[in-house]
Amino acid sequence: MGVFVAEVRPRWSDMDVFGHVNHANTVTLLEEARVDLLFHEASLRGADDLARGVVVAKLVVDYRAPLYANGGVLRIEMSVREIRAAYFVLDYAVRGGPTEADPVAVTASTTLAPYDLTSGKPRRITDTERDFLAAWHSGGNGA
């Protein structure tokens, strides 16, 4: 598979005084796309434990161009760059529109750690989760 595509729709309230999507709201759009992959898609493929607890350990965002809330959707392409025993790295390319031809406005990555909410501690990635994540592997370091 390699790349998971989610569509998100910025809200008018996401824009700042300069008329583009505020940086903090851009991070929220990344989260919405990540939920599509790690909660919805993972559940459909039997990797339900990801929805029970995953925390962001690191976030890196690079802005190339402004995003706008113009009523349309943005295309967010996600792939897994690295899978380790207790964390994985998810890469994002946010396009300024709904198609693969739209220019990339934002690139980002999150380092995510599975988390056991009951014990309040990080946990290891299960074999089922590893298989699910490997389906979206981009071919970079680690899997």
Accessible surface in RSA format (square Angstrom, percent):
REM  Atomic radii and reference values for relative SASA: ProtOr
REM  Chains: A
REM  Algorithm: Lee & Richards
REM  Probe-radius: 1.40
REM  Slices: 20
REM RES _ NUM      All-atoms   Total-Side   Main-Chain    Non-polar    All polar
REM                ABS   REL    ABS   REL    ABS   REL    ABS   REL    ABS   REL
RES MET A   1   140.91  73.0  59.02  39.1  81.88 195.0  67.93  57.7  72.98  96.7
RES GLY A   2    19.85  24.5   0.00   N/A  19.85  24.5  18.60  51.0   1.25   2.8
RES VAL A   3    80.21  52.8  64.68  58.6  15.53  37.4  64.68  56.2  15.53  42.1
RES PHE A   4    27.09  13.6  25.71  15.9   1.37   3.6  27.09  16.4   0.00   0.0
RES VAL A   5    58.08  38.2  34.73  31.4  23.35  56.3  34.73  30.2  23.35  63.3
RES ALA A   6     4.31   4.0   0.01   0.0   4.30   9.8   4.31   6.1   0.00   0.0
RES GLU A   7   100.99  58.0  76.32  57.7  24.67  58.7  21.01  40.6  79.98  65.3
RES VAL A   8     8.53   5.6   3.81   3.5   4.71  11.4   8.53   7.4   0.00   0.0
RES ARG A   9   129.14  54.2 120.97  61.7   8.17  19.5  48.64  66.5  80.50  48.8
RES PRO A  10     5.32   3.9   0.05   0.0   5.26  19.1   0.05   0.0   5.26  32.7
RES ARG A  11   101.60  42.7  96.58  49.2   5.02  11.9  67.08  91.7  34.52  20.9
RES TRP A  12   168.10  67.5 157.02  76.0  11.07  26.0 130.03  69.3  38.07  61.8
RES SER A  13    96.16  81.3  63.14  84.3  33.03  76.1  58.58 124.7  37.59  52.7
RES ASP A  14     6.84   4.8   6.84   6.8   0.00   0.0   0.00   0.0   6.84   6.8
RES MET A  15    58.59  30.3  37.51  24.8  21.08  50.2  34.40  29.2  24.19  32.0
RES ASP A  16    37.91  26.6  20.15  20.1  17.76  42.0  20.39  48.0  17.51  17.5
RES VAL A  17   137.15  90.2  98.51  89.2  38.65  93.1 108.64  94.4  28.51  77.3
RES PHE A  18   161.27  80.7 130.07  80.6  31.20  81.2 137.25  83.2  24.02  68.7
RES GLY A  19    31.69  39.1   0.00   N/A  31.69  39.1  26.71  73.3   4.98  11.1
RES HIS A  20    55.31  30.2  55.31  38.4   0.00   0.0  36.14  37.2  19.17  22.3
RES VAL A  21     7.22   4.7   0.00   0.0   7.22  17.4   0.00   0.0   7.22  19.6
RES ASN A  22    40.71  28.1  40.65  39.3   0.05   0.1   5.34  12.8  35.37  34.2
RES HIS A  23   118.60  64.8 113.80  79.1   4.80  12.3  74.18  76.4  44.42  51.7
RES ALA A  24    54.26  49.9  46.66  72.0   7.60  17.3  50.19  70.7   4.07  10.8
RES ASN A  25    39.52  27.3  39.52  38.2   0.00   0.0   0.11   0.3  39.41  38.1
RES THR A  26     2.57   1.8   2.48   2.5   0.09   0.2   0.81   1.1   1.76   2.7
RES VAL A  27    49.20  32.4  48.90  44.3   0.30   0.7  48.90  42.5   0.30   0.8
RES THR A  28    52.56  37.4  51.59  52.3   0.97   2.3  28.91  38.8  23.66  35.8
RES LEU A  29     1.58   0.9   1.58   1.1   0.00   0.0   1.58   1.1   0.00   0.0
RES LEU A  30     0.74   0.4   0.74   0.5   0.00   0.0   0.74   0.5   0.00   0.0
RES GLU A  31    83.99  48.2  83.99  63.5   0.00   0.0  13.08  25.3  70.92  57.9
RES GLU A  32    59.96  34.4  52.26  39.5   7.71  18.3  35.94  69.5  24.02  19.6
RES ALA A  33     0.00   0.0   0.00   0.0   0.00   0.0   0.00   0.0   0.00   0.0
RES ARG A  34    29.32  12.3  29.32  14.9   0.00   0.0   2.43   3.3  26.88  16.3
RES VAL A  35    45.69  30.1  45.29  41.0   0.40   1.0  45.69  39.7   0.00   0.0
RES ASP A  36    47.43  33.2  46.56  46.3   0.87   2.0   6.47  15.2  40.95  40.8
RES LEU A  37     0.00   0.0   0.00   0.0   0.00   0.0   0.00   0.0   0.00   0.0
RES LEU A  38     1.88   1.0   1.83   1.3   0.05   0.1   1.83   1.3   0.05   0.1
RES PHE A  39    68.73  34.4  66.46  41.2   2.27   5.9  66.70  40.4   2.03   5.8
RES HIS A  40   107.00  58.5 102.87  71.5   4.12  10.5  75.28  77.6  31.71  36.9
RES GLU A  41    29.01  16.7  28.52  21.6   0.49   1.2   1.12   2.2  27.89  22.8
RES ALA A  42     0.28   0.3   0.28   0.4   0.00   0.0   0.28   0.4   0.00   0.0
RES SER A  43    52.05  44.0  40.35  53.8  11.70  27.0  13.67  29.1  38.38  53.8
RES LEU A  44   146.95  81.8 111.79  80.0  35.16  88.4 116.24  81.6  30.71  82.6
RES ARG A  45   117.61  49.4  86.63  44.2  30.98  73.8  33.09  45.2  84.52  51.2
RES GLY A  46    44.37  54.7   0.00   N/A  44.37  54.7  28.31  77.7  16.06  36.0
RES ALA A  47     1.87   1.7   0.00   0.0   1.87   4.3   1.74   2.5   0.13   0.3
RES ASP A  48    58.23  40.8  55.24  55.0   2.99   7.1  13.72  32.3  44.51  44.4
RES ASP A  49    52.57  36.8  50.84  50.6   1.74   4.1   9.13  21.5  43.44  43.3
RES LEU A  50     0.00   0.0   0.00   0.0   0.00   0.0   0.00   0.0   0.00   0.0
RES ALA A  51    46.79  43.0  25.32  39.1  21.47  48.9  25.36  35.7  21.44  56.8
RES ARG A  52   150.37  63.1 139.61  71.2  10.76  25.6  66.92  91.5  83.45  50.6
RES GLY A  53     8.04   9.9   0.00   N/A   8.04   9.9   7.69  21.1   0.35   0.8
RES VAL A  54    30.97  20.4   3.99   3.6  26.98  65.0   3.99   3.5  26.98  73.2
RES VAL A  55    60.81  40.0  57.35  51.9   3.47   8.4  60.81  52.8   0.00   0.0
RES VAL A  56    69.86  46.0  41.02  37.1  28.84  69.5  41.02  35.6  28.84  78.2
RES ALA A  57    72.19  66.4  32.10  49.5  40.08  91.2  40.76  57.4  31.43  83.3
RES LYS A  58   126.90  61.9 120.34  73.8   6.56  15.6  69.76  62.8  57.14  60.9
RES LEU A  59    70.89  39.5  42.94  30.7  27.96  70.3  42.94  30.2  27.96  75.2
RES VAL A  60    61.90  40.7  58.38  52.8   3.53   8.5  61.90  53.8   0.00   0.0
RES VAL A  61    33.64  22.1   9.93   9.0  23.71  57.1   9.93   8.6  23.71  64.3
RES ASP A  62    81.24  56.9  78.11  77.7   3.13   7.4  20.59  48.5  60.65  60.5
RES TYR A  63   110.22  51.5  77.05  43.8  33.17  86.3  73.36  55.1  36.86  45.4
RES ARG A  64   157.32  66.1 117.35  59.8  39.97  95.2  42.17  57.6 115.15  69.8
RES ALA A  65    46.22  42.5  36.83  56.8   9.39  21.4  43.72  61.6   2.50   6.6
RES PRO A  66    66.40  48.4  49.18  44.8  17.21  62.6  57.89  47.8   8.51  52.9
RES LEU A  67     6.52   3.6   2.67   1.9   3.85   9.7   4.27   3.0   2.25   6.1
RES TYR A  68   109.85  51.3 104.58  59.5   5.27  13.7  76.35  57.4  33.50  41.3
RES ALA A  69     2.43   2.2   0.68   1.0   1.75   4.0   0.73   1.0   1.70   4.5
RES ASN A  70   109.56  75.6  82.21  79.4  27.35  65.9  30.01  72.2  79.55  76.9
RES GLY A  71    42.15  52.0   0.00   N/A  42.15  52.0  29.16  80.0  12.99  29.1
RES GLY A  72    30.70  37.9   0.00   N/A  30.70  37.9  29.12  79.9   1.58   3.5
RES VAL A  73    28.26  18.6  23.99  21.7   4.27  10.3  23.99  20.8   4.27  11.6
RES LEU A  74     5.44   3.0   5.44   3.9   0.00   0.0   5.44   3.8   0.00   0.0
RES ARG A  75    42.76  18.0  42.76  21.8   0.00   0.0   0.09   0.1  42.67  25.9
RES ILE A  76     0.11   0.1   0.11   0.1   0.00   0.0   0.11   0.1   0.00   0.0
RES GLU A  77    24.11  13.8  21.19  16.0   2.92   6.9   7.36  14.2  16.75  13.7
RES MET A  78     0.74   0.4   0.00   0.0   0.74   1.8   0.71   0.6   0.04   0.0
RES SER A  79    15.05  12.7  14.66  19.6   0.40   0.9   1.77   3.8  13.28  18.6
RES VAL A  80     0.00   0.0   0.00   0.0   0.00   0.0   0.00   0.0   0.00   0.0
RES ARG A  81    82.88  34.8  82.88  42.2   0.00   0.0  26.29  35.9  56.59  34.3
RES GLU A  82    27.05  15.5  27.05  20.5   0.00   0.0   0.19   0.4  26.86  21.9
RES ILE A  83     2.86   1.6   0.48   0.4   2.39   5.8   0.48   0.3   2.39   6.5
RES ARG A  84   103.23  43.3 100.21  51.1   3.01   7.2  28.14  38.5  75.09  45.5
RES ALA A  85    45.85  42.2  38.16  58.9   7.69  17.5  39.91  56.2   5.94  15.7
RES ALA A  86    34.96  32.1  31.57  48.7   3.39   7.7  31.57  44.5   3.39   9.0
RES TYR A  87    79.23  37.0  79.23  45.1   0.00   0.0  54.07  40.6  25.17  31.0
RES PHE A  88     0.00   0.0   0.00   0.0   0.00   0.0   0.00   0.0   0.00   0.0
RES VAL A  89     9.99   6.6   9.99   9.0   0.00   0.0   9.99   8.7   0.00   0.0
RES LEU A  90     0.00   0.0   0.00   0.0   0.00   0.0   0.00   0.0   0.00   0.0
RES ASP A  91    36.09  25.3  35.12  35.0   0.97   2.3  19.54  46.0  16.55  16.5
RES TYR A  92     6.30   2.9   0.00   0.0   6.30  16.4   1.89   1.4   4.41   5.4
RES ALA A  93    22.01  20.2  21.47  33.1   0.54   1.2  21.47  30.2   0.54   1.4
RES VAL A  94     1.97   1.3   1.97   1.8   0.00   0.0   1.97   1.7   0.00   0.0
RES ARG A  95    41.37  17.4  41.37  21.1   0.00   0.0   0.00   0.0  41.37  25.1
RES GLY A  96    39.41  48.6   0.00   N/A  39.41  48.6  13.38  36.7  26.03  58.3
RES GLY A  97     6.67   8.2   0.00   N/A   6.67   8.2   6.67  18.3   0.00   0.0
RES PRO A  98    64.66  47.1  57.25  52.2   7.40  26.9  57.25  47.3   7.40  46.0
RES THR A  99    68.37  48.6  65.58  66.5   2.80   6.7  63.50  85.3   4.87   7.4
RES GLU A 100   120.97  69.5 110.91  83.9  10.06  23.9  30.09  58.2  90.88  74.2
RES ALA A 101    97.57  89.7  59.81  92.3  37.76  85.9  71.09 100.1  26.48  70.1
RES ASP A 102    35.04  24.5  33.34  33.2   1.70   4.0   1.43   3.4  33.61  33.5
RES PRO A 103   101.93  74.3  92.63  84.4   9.30  33.8 101.83  84.1   0.10   0.6
RES VAL A 104    33.40  22.0  20.57  18.6  12.83  30.9  20.57  17.9  12.83  34.8
RES ALA A 105     3.95   3.6   3.95   6.1   0.00   0.0   3.95   5.6   0.00   0.0
RES VAL A 106     0.74   0.5   0.74   0.7   0.00   0.0   0.74   0.6   0.00   0.0
RES THR A 107    31.13  22.1  31.07  31.5   0.06   0.1  25.19  33.8   5.94   9.0
RES ALA A 108     9.17   8.4   0.00   0.0   9.17  20.9   4.77   6.7   4.40  11.7
RES SER A 109    18.12  15.3  17.51  23.4   0.61   1.4   4.94  10.5  13.19  18.5
RES THR A 110     1.16   0.8   0.83   0.8   0.32   0.8   1.16   1.6   0.00   0.0
RES THR A 111    27.05  19.2  26.42  26.8   0.63   1.5  15.62  21.0  11.43  17.3
RES LEU A 112     1.55   0.9   1.55   1.1   0.00   0.0   1.55   1.1   0.00   0.0
RES ALA A 113    13.89  12.8  13.89  21.4   0.00   0.0  13.89  19.6   0.00   0.0
RES PRO A 114     0.00   0.0   0.00   0.0   0.00   0.0   0.00   0.0   0.00   0.0
RES TYR A 115    54.39  25.4  52.21  29.7   2.18   5.7  25.97  19.5  28.41  35.0
RES ASP A 116    52.68  36.9  48.02  47.8   4.66  11.0   9.89  23.3  42.79  42.7
RES LEU A 117   127.51  71.0 102.55  73.4  24.95  62.7 103.27  72.5  24.24  65.2
RES THR A 118   139.32  99.1 104.37 105.8  34.96  83.3  76.92 103.3  62.41  94.3
RES SER A 119    64.00  54.1  34.40  45.9  29.60  68.2  41.02  87.4  22.98  32.2
RES GLY A 120    39.66  48.9   0.00   N/A  39.66  48.9  21.19  58.2  18.46  41.4
RES LYS A 121   132.39  64.6 132.25  81.1   0.14   0.3  75.04  67.5  57.35  61.1
RES PRO A 122    90.93  66.3  72.85  66.4  18.08  65.7  73.05  60.3  17.88 111.1
RES ARG A 123    55.04  23.1  45.61  23.2   9.44  22.5  46.09  63.0   8.95   5.4
RES ARG A 124   159.56  67.0 154.01  78.5   5.55  13.2  61.36  83.9  98.21  59.5
RES ILE A 125    14.48   8.2   0.00   0.0  14.48  34.9   0.01   0.0  14.47  39.3
RES THR A 126    52.21  37.1  44.51  45.1   7.71  18.4  50.75  68.2   1.46   2.2
RES ASP A 127   116.86  81.9 111.48 111.0   5.38  12.7  34.20  80.5  82.66  82.4
RES THR A 128    68.02  48.4  63.13  64.0   4.89  11.6  30.15  40.5  37.87  57.3
RES GLU A 129     0.84   0.5   0.84   0.6   0.00   0.0   0.84   1.6   0.00   0.0
RES ARG A 130    79.56  33.4  79.56  40.6   0.00   0.0  40.30  55.1  39.26  23.8
RES ASP A 131   101.56  71.1  91.06  90.6  10.50  24.8  29.54  69.5  72.02  71.8
RES PHE A 132     9.60   4.8   2.45   1.5   7.15  18.6   8.99   5.4   0.62   1.8
RES LEU A 133     0.00   0.0   0.00   0.0   0.00   0.0   0.00   0.0   0.00   0.0
RES ALA A 134    47.46  43.6  34.53  53.3  12.93  29.4  34.81  49.0  12.65  33.5
RES ALA A 135    30.02  27.6  15.80  24.4  14.22  32.3  27.25  38.4   2.77   7.3
RES TRP A 136    13.56   5.4  13.56   6.6   0.00   0.0  13.56   7.2   0.00   0.0
RES HIS A 137    41.69  22.8  27.54  19.1  14.14  36.2  15.62  16.1  26.07  30.3
RES SER A 138    60.84  51.4  23.08  30.8  37.76  87.0  26.70  56.9  34.14  47.8
RES GLY A 139    61.72  76.1   0.00   N/A  61.72  76.1  30.05  82.5  31.67  70.9
RES GLY A 140    39.23  48.4   0.00   N/A  39.23  48.4  26.54  72.8  12.69  28.4
RES ASN A 141   110.05  75.9 103.70 100.2   6.34  15.3  19.26  46.4  90.79  87.8
RES GLY A 142    26.36  32.5   0.00   N/A  26.36  32.5   5.83  16.0  20.53  46.0
RES ALA A 143    80.41  73.9  16.27  25.1  64.14 145.9  37.50  52.8  42.91 113.7
END  Absolute sums over single chains surface
CHAIN  1 A     7392.9       5765.7       1627.2       4107.0       3285.9
END  Absolute sums over all chains
TOTAL          7392.9       5765.7       1627.2       4107.0       3285.9
